[in-house]
Amino acid sequence: MGSQSDNTKTENNTVTEEIIANLRQVYDPEISINVYDLGLIYNIDVNESHCDITMTLTSAFCPAADMIIAEVHDAVCLVVKTCDVKVTFDPPFGPWAMSEETKMILGVWE
């Protein structure tokens, strides 16, 4: 029989999957690829009704930065009550984090 900890892990996995589905509805307006498959989301940490997101942007000078961060926050808050979005440039954005499908769409080969 599963423990309380196992149930919490299962619930967090389900919540994380819902968050990912919502993040796939948030697009970088300059590239028209969603932020999750583009590789901008580095970490999703769910703790009960709160989520911490660590993400990056394609550039530190991204003109759509505020909009993208707000949309990420709003997408996550459709699933959990509160969310903090931390933006980092360490490591910097690169093709290593993109999904294979996104690399094919953009013609990026490592």
Residue pairs with C-beta under 8 A, 6 or more apart in sequence:
2 10
12 46
12 47
15 46
15 51
15 79
15 80
16 44
16 46
18 79
19 44
19 46
19 51
19 75
19 76
19 79
19 80
20 36
20 44
22 75
22 76
22 78
22 79
23 34
23 35
23 36
23 41
23 72
23 75
23 76
24 34
24 36
24 37
25 34
25 75
26 34
26 35
26 36
26 68
26 71
26 72
26 75
27 33
27 34
27 35
28 34
28 35
28 38
28 40
28 58
28 64
28 68
29 64
29 67
29 68
30 58
30 62
30 63
30 64
31 38
31 58
31 106
33 102
33 105
33 106
35 41
35 55
35 68
35 72
37 98
37 99
37 101
37 102
38 58
38 97
38 98
38 102
39 93
39 94
39 95
39 96
39 97
39 98
39 99
39 102
40 55
40 56
40 57
40 58
40 68
40 93
40 97
41 53
41 54
41 55
41 72
42 54
42 55
42 56
42 88
42 97
43 52
43 53
43 54
44 51
44 52
44 53
45 51
45 52
45 53
45 54
46 80
49 80
49 81
49 82
50 80
50 81
50 82
50 83
50 84
51 76
51 79
51 80
51 82
51 83
51 84
52 83
52 84
52 86
53 72
53 73
53 76
53 83
53 84
53 85
53 86
54 86
54 88
55 69
55 72
55 85
55 86
55 87
55 88
56 87
56 88
56 89
56 91
56 92
56 93
57 65
57 68
57 87
57 89
57 93
58 93
59 93
60 89
62 68
65 87
69 85
69 87
72 85
73 83
73 85
76 83
76 85
77 83
95 103
95 108
95 110
96 110
98 106
98 108
102 108
103 109
103 110
